[in-house]
Amino acid sequence: MSWPNPATTRRAALGGALAGLAAATGCDDGSTPAQPVHGATNTATDAATDPATDPATDPDVELVDRVTAQIATAASTVAAARRDDRSLRPVLRPLARLHDAHLTELSERPGRLEVRSGDAPRLRDVRAAETRLQRQLTAAAVAAESGALARLLGSMAAAVAQHVAVLP
Amino acid sequence: MSAPTAYVEALQTTLAAEHAALYVFGALGAQTSQSGAPTLYAALTEAYETHRARRDQLSARIRDLGADPVPAEPAYELPRRLGTPDAVTREALAVERACATTYAYLVANSPSAERRYAVDLLVQTAVRELAFRGTPETFPGSDEHADR
């Protein structure tokens, strides 16, 4: 599998998560949630200078690497299923795009996906892989030091859950 | 029990959102015919019961942390046109999506030991959106990531 330069990936992932949180909004009841306070940094500006976003010291770097690999594993199962079963191509296209978007969010550009070999995955294999990924993303959100990264990973877990719910 | 102030405030914000959601879902249910739109009515009823349970859970958590839960407002502004199942469905989806945004905020502001609860709320709400003709999203509750 080919992934972007790890240092660039890690910095971009954490900085990107922080930048995204700056736009946080609340329910339409007139309340406006404040900015996050948990985690090492609070703003995208901080991400550029705060040592907490330095790949060498940021406690979330390994977590992002692990999550990236977990998403890639699930994406590989989807890619193999689409490769080997033409009828699944349209059905699984949204999942493939989802993984691509999530990997891009964590790494700024998607890597070349290595499609898994072996027996052709069936739809139930894809569902199992996605359910596993949802659990992994939830666990990663809980484990993240940065509140902003936790929010991003929780959102990814929710997205996977939505996509699993609409699988035939 | 001492908890970070920001976490308590985030819980209060989420509770305020639940108060509003509960109010709106009650109104949406009242605008929906059980016999004429049974599927929608059932989805609204389930949503109402779920938000009521969350309100109670959040209130209990806030009390456990030594704070007074924020009360509901006497009333909340409702959309003007709710006369059709389509309009009710759209509003229900909008409420769930707005709540997903609030849950995502709660995720960001929860200490790690408390965060799973917030993530579970976010996941459950994202899936519930589908009952109101929502389509799977890329970043539920975090639209700004999709926009970049």
HADDOCK unambig.tbl for C-alpha pairs under 7 A between the chains (distance, minus, plus):
assign (segid A and resid 20 and name CA) (segid B and resid 144 and name CA) 5.73 0.50 0.50
assign (segid A and resid 20 and name CA) (segid B and resid 145 and name CA) 5.74 0.50 0.50
assign (segid A and resid 23 and name CA) (segid B and resid 144 and name CA) 6.58 0.50 0.50
assign (segid A and resid 24 and name CA) (segid B and resid 105 and name CA) 6.78 0.50 0.50
assign (segid A and resid 25 and name CA) (segid B and resid 101 and name CA) 6.48 0.50 0.50
assign (segid A and resid 25 and name CA) (segid B and resid 102 and name CA) 6.95 0.50 0.50
assign (segid A and resid 26 and name CA) (segid B and resid 98 and name CA) 6.61 0.50 0.50
assign (segid A and resid 26 and name CA) (segid B and resid 101 and name CA) 5.80 0.50 0.50
assign (segid A and resid 26 and name CA) (segid B and resid 102 and name CA) 4.65 0.50 0.50
assign (segid A and resid 27 and name CA) (segid B and resid 17 and name CA) 5.41 0.50 0.50
assign (segid A and resid 27 and name CA) (segid B and resid 98 and name CA) 4.55 0.50 0.50
assign (segid A and resid 27 and name CA) (segid B and resid 99 and name CA) 5.21 0.50 0.50
assign (segid A and resid 27 and name CA) (segid B and resid 101 and name CA) 6.65 0.50 0.50
assign (segid A and resid 27 and name CA) (segid B and resid 102 and name CA) 5.57 0.50 0.50
assign (segid A and resid 28 and name CA) (segid B and resid 98 and name CA) 6.17 0.50 0.50
assign (segid A and resid 29 and name CA) (segid B and resid 17 and name CA) 6.03 0.50 0.50
assign (segid A and resid 29 and name CA) (segid B and resid 20 and name CA) 5.99 0.50 0.50
assign (segid A and resid 31 and name CA) (segid B and resid 13 and name CA) 6.86 0.50 0.50
assign (segid A and resid 33 and name CA) (segid B and resid 13 and name CA) 6.71 0.50 0.50
assign (segid A and resid 36 and name CA) (segid B and resid 108 and name CA) 5.89 0.50 0.50
assign (segid A and resid 36 and name CA) (segid B and resid 109 and name CA) 5.38 0.50 0.50
assign (segid A and resid 37 and name CA) (segid B and resid 6 and name CA) 6.76 0.50 0.50
assign (segid A and resid 37 and name CA) (segid B and resid 109 and name CA) 6.19 0.50 0.50
assign (segid A and resid 38 and name CA) (segid B and resid 108 and name CA) 6.95 0.50 0.50
assign (segid A and resid 38 and name CA) (segid B and resid 109 and name CA) 5.76 0.50 0.50
assign (segid A and resid 38 and name CA) (segid B and resid 111 and name CA) 6.77 0.50 0.50
assign (segid A and resid 98 and name CA) (segid B and resid 138 and name CA) 5.91 0.50 0.50
assign (segid A and resid 138 and name CA) (segid B and resid 119 and name CA) 6.71 0.50 0.50
assign (segid A and resid 142 and name CA) (segid B and resid 112 and name CA) 5.37 0.50 0.50
assign (segid A and resid 142 and name CA) (segid B and resid 115 and name CA) 5.48 0.50 0.50
assign (segid A and resid 142 and name CA) (segid B and resid 116 and name CA) 5.79 0.50 0.50
assign (segid A and resid 143 and name CA) (segid B and resid 112 and name CA) 6.28 0.50 0.50
assign (segid A and resid 147 and name CA) (segid B and resid 108 and name CA) 4.00 0.50 0.50
assign (segid A and resid 147 and name CA) (segid B and resid 109 and name CA) 6.02 0.50 0.50
assign (segid A and resid 148 and name CA) (segid B and resid 108 and name CA) 5.41 0.50 0.50
assign (segid A and resid 150 and name CA) (segid B and resid 107 and name CA) 6.51 0.50 0.50
assign (segid A and resid 150 and name CA) (segid B and resid 108 and name CA) 5.88 0.50 0.50
assign (segid A and resid 151 and name CA) (segid B and resid 104 and name CA) 5.52 0.50 0.50
assign (segid A and resid 151 and name CA) (segid B and resid 105 and name CA) 6.95 0.50 0.50
assign (segid A and resid 151 and name CA) (segid B and resid 107 and name CA) 5.41 0.50 0.50
assign (segid A and resid 151 and name CA) (segid B and resid 108 and name CA) 4.95 0.50 0.50
assign (segid A and resid 154 and name CA) (segid B and resid 119 and name CA) 5.53 0.50 0.50
assign (segid A and resid 155 and name CA) (segid B and resid 104 and name CA) 6.89 0.50 0.50
assign (segid A and resid 155 and name CA) (segid B and resid 139 and name CA) 5.21 0.50 0.50
assign (segid A and resid 155 and name CA) (segid B and resid 140 and name CA) 5.34 0.50 0.50
assign (segid A and resid 155 and name CA) (segid B and resid 141 and name CA) 6.27 0.50 0.50
assign (segid A and resid 155 and name CA) (segid B and resid 142 and name CA) 6.45 0.50 0.50
assign (segid A and resid 156 and name CA) (segid B and resid 139 and name CA) 5.84 0.50 0.50
assign (segid A and resid 157 and name CA) (segid B and resid 123 and name CA) 6.73 0.50 0.50
assign (segid A and resid 158 and name CA) (segid B and resid 122 and name CA) 6.43 0.50 0.50
assign (segid A and resid 158 and name CA) (segid B and resid 123 and name CA) 4.21 0.50 0.50
assign (segid A and resid 158 and name CA) (segid B and resid 126 and name CA) 5.89 0.50 0.50
assign (segid A and resid 158 and name CA) (segid B and resid 140 and name CA) 6.33 0.50 0.50
assign (segid A and resid 159 and name CA) (segid B and resid 136 and name CA) 6.55 0.50 0.50
assign (segid A and resid 159 and name CA) (segid B and resid 137 and name CA) 5.77 0.50 0.50
assign (segid A and resid 159 and name CA) (segid B and resid 138 and name CA) 5.56 0.50 0.50
assign (segid A and resid 159 and name CA) (segid B and resid 139 and name CA) 5.93 0.50 0.50
assign (segid A and resid 159 and name CA) (segid B and resid 140 and name CA) 5.98 0.50 0.50
assign (segid A and resid 161 and name CA) (segid B and resid 123 and name CA) 6.69 0.50 0.50
assign (segid A and resid 161 and name CA) (segid B and resid 127 and name CA) 6.59 0.50 0.50
assign (segid A and resid 162 and name CA) (segid B and resid 126 and name CA) 6.41 0.50 0.50
assign (segid A and resid 162 and name CA) (segid B and resid 127 and name CA) 5.09 0.50 0.50
assign (segid A and resid 162 and name CA) (segid B and resid 136 and name CA) 5.22 0.50 0.50
assign (segid A and resid 163 and name CA) (segid B and resid 136 and name CA) 5.64 0.50 0.50
